[in-house]
């Protein structure tokens, strides 16, 4: 995993620094602007394909369908039943070789807020494991061999070979 660096110093960028911001005008919240951001027909297509990814028991079919959405899927990736890639911007997801996305895990590449929406890439490293029910927020990088515990909310990068758990997900102390 390569962590993006700020040009001014050697500190890693935070997830929020990697997000693209899309301000909207008017009184309504940004979710009302989604038809301006993406074709409604494309969203219907994405939704139907994501639905098939969620329900198919075949890992081969899941990976083939995910690639049709524009997701970069490595060799041997395993998607658990009901796991959900982003419906609006699935093309911003990369899952490297032999990673596991657990049952009912969600990978988000967008956030709809009041006055803007944000989009960002999600990168899941080789042999990383995402636990059941975990949620990965946009702009997050999960390193090779990292583990995300079940029902965790990942709001920041997970270094390689690190286990995180909780809401928000924090590294576990190996001494416990």
C-alpha positions as CSV (number, residue, x, y, z in Angstrom):
1,X,0.0,0.0,0.0
2,X,1.3,3.4,-0.9
3,X,0.1,6.2,1.3
4,X,-0.4,9.5,-0.4
5,X,1.8,12.2,0.8
6,X,1.2,15.9,1.2
7,X,3.7,17.8,-1.0
8,X,4.6,20.2,1.8
9,X,5.9,17.6,4.3
10,X,6.3,13.9,5.0
11,X,3.0,13.3,6.8
12,X,0.5,10.9,5.3
13,X,-2.6,12.3,3.9
14,X,-5.8,11.7,5.8
15,X,-8.8,10.1,4.1
16,X,-10.6,13.4,3.9
17,X,-7.6,14.9,2.0
18,X,-8.0,12.3,-0.8
19,X,-11.7,12.9,-1.3
20,X,-13.1,14.9,-4.3
21,X,-15.6,17.5,-3.1
22,X,-18.6,18.4,-5.3
23,X,-20.5,21.4,-3.9
24,X,-24.2,21.7,-4.8
25,X,-26.4,24.8,-4.8
26,X,-29.9,25.3,-3.6
27,X,-31.8,24.5,-0.4
28,X,-31.9,20.7,-0.8
29,X,-29.3,18.4,0.5
30,X,-26.7,16.8,-1.8
31,X,-28.5,13.5,-2.2
32,X,-31.1,15.3,-4.4
33,X,-28.3,16.1,-6.9
34,X,-27.3,12.5,-7.6
35,X,-29.1,12.4,-11.1
36,X,-26.8,15.3,-12.1
37,X,-23.8,13.4,-11.0
38,X,-24.6,10.0,-12.5
39,X,-27.0,8.9,-15.2
40,X,-30.1,7.4,-13.6
41,X,-29.9,4.5,-16.1
42,X,-26.4,3.8,-15.1
43,X,-27.4,3.7,-11.4
44,X,-30.2,1.3,-12.2
45,X,-27.8,-0.9,-14.1
46,X,-25.3,-0.7,-11.2
47,X,-28.0,-1.5,-8.6
48,X,-29.1,-4.6,-10.5
49,X,-25.5,-5.9,-10.9
50,X,-24.7,-5.1,-7.2
51,X,-27.9,-7.0,-6.3
52,X,-26.6,-10.0,-8.3
53,X,-23.2,-9.7,-6.6
54,X,-24.8,-9.7,-3.2
55,X,-26.9,-12.8,-3.8
56,X,-24.8,-15.0,-6.1
57,X,-23.1,-17.9,-4.3
58,X,-20.5,-18.2,-7.1
59,X,-17.2,-16.4,-6.4
60,X,-16.4,-16.5,-10.1
61,X,-19.7,-14.9,-11.0
62,X,-19.3,-12.2,-8.3
63,X,-15.8,-11.3,-9.6
64,X,-17.0,-11.2,-13.2
65,X,-20.0,-9.0,-12.3
66,X,-17.8,-6.7,-10.1
67,X,-15.5,-6.2,-13.1
68,X,-18.5,-5.2,-15.3
69,X,-19.2,-2.4,-12.8
70,X,-15.6,-1.1,-13.3
71,X,-14.2,-2.5,-10.0
72,X,-10.6,-3.6,-10.2
73,X,-10.7,-7.1,-8.9
74,X,-7.5,-9.2,-8.4
75,X,-7.1,-12.9,-8.7
76,X,-8.8,-15.1,-6.1
77,X,-10.9,-12.3,-4.5
78,X,-13.7,-13.7,-2.4
79,X,-16.9,-11.7,-1.8
80,X,-19.1,-12.9,1.0
81,X,-22.9,-13.2,0.5
82,X,-24.6,-9.9,0.8
83,X,-21.4,-7.9,0.6
84,X,-22.1,-4.6,-1.2
85,X,-19.8,-2.5,-3.4
86,X,-20.6,1.1,-3.9
87,X,-23.6,1.5,-6.3
88,X,-22.8,5.1,-7.4
89,X,-19.1,4.9,-8.0
90,X,-18.0,1.3,-8.1
91,X,-15.2,2.1,-10.5
92,X,-13.3,3.8,-7.6
93,X,-12.8,0.4,-5.8
94,X,-9.7,-1.7,-6.1
95,X,-9.5,-5.1,-4.4
96,X,-6.1,-6.8,-4.8
97,X,-5.4,-10.6,-5.1
98,X,-6.8,-13.0,-2.6
99,X,-8.5,-10.4,-0.5
100,X,-11.7,-11.4,1.4
101,X,-14.8,-9.2,1.7
102,X,-16.9,-10.6,4.4
103,X,-20.6,-11.3,4.7
104,X,-22.7,-8.1,4.5
105,X,-19.6,-5.8,4.4
106,X,-20.1,-2.5,2.6
107,X,-17.5,-0.5,0.5
108,X,-18.5,3.1,0.0
109,X,-16.9,5.5,-2.4
110,X,-19.3,8.4,-1.8
111,X,-20.7,10.5,1.0
112,X,-23.8,12.6,0.5
113,X,-23.8,15.6,2.9
114,X,-26.0,18.7,3.2
115,X,-24.1,21.1,0.9
116,X,-21.8,18.8,-1.0
117,X,-21.1,15.2,-1.9
118,X,-17.7,13.6,-1.7
119,X,-16.2,10.8,-3.7
120,X,-13.0,8.9,-3.1
121,X,-11.1,5.7,-4.1
122,X,-11.1,2.7,-1.8
123,X,-8.1,0.4,-2.1
124,X,-8.1,-3.0,-0.4
125,X,-4.6,-4.7,-0.4
126,X,-3.5,-8.2,-1.3
127,X,-4.7,-10.8,1.2
128,X,-6.6,-8.2,3.3
129,X,-9.6,-9.5,5.2
130,X,-12.8,-7.4,5.7
131,X,-15.0,-8.9,8.4
132,X,-18.8,-9.4,8.3
133,X,-20.8,-6.3,8.5
134,X,-17.8,-3.9,8.3
135,X,-18.2,-0.6,6.5
136,X,-15.3,1.0,4.6
137,X,-15.7,4.8,4.0
138,X,-14.5,6.6,0.8
139,X,-10.8,7.5,0.5
140,X,-9.6,4.6,2.8
141,X,-6.6,2.4,1.9
142,X,-6.4,-1.0,3.6
143,X,-2.9,-2.5,3.5
144,X,-1.8,-5.9,2.4
145,X,-2.6,-8.6,4.9
146,X,-4.6,-6.2,7.1
147,X,-7.6,-7.4,9.0
148,X,-10.8,-5.5,9.7
149,X,-13.0,-7.0,12.5
150,X,-16.7,-7.7,12.0
151,X,-19.0,-4.7,12.3
152,X,-16.2,-2.2,12.3
153,X,-16.4,1.3,10.7
154,X,-13.2,2.0,8.9
155,X,-12.7,5.8,8.8
156,X,-9.0,5.9,8.3
157,X,-6.2,4.0,6.5
158,X,-5.3,0.6,7.9
159,X,-1.5,-0.2,7.6
160,X,-0.4,-3.5,6.2
161,X,-0.5,-6.5,8.5
162,X,-2.6,-4.5,11.1
163,X,-5.8,-5.7,12.7
164,X,-8.4,-3.0,13.5
165,X,-11.8,-3.2,15.3
166,X,-14.5,-1.0,16.5
167,X,-16.5,2.1,15.7
168,X,-14.5,3.8,14.6
169,X,-12.0,1.0,13.8
170,X,-8.7,1.3,15.8
171,X,-5.7,-0.9,15.8
172,X,-5.8,-3.8,18.3
173,X,-3.0,-4.1,20.9
174,X,-1.3,-7.4,20.2
175,X,-0.4,-7.7,23.9
176,X,-4.1,-8.1,25.0
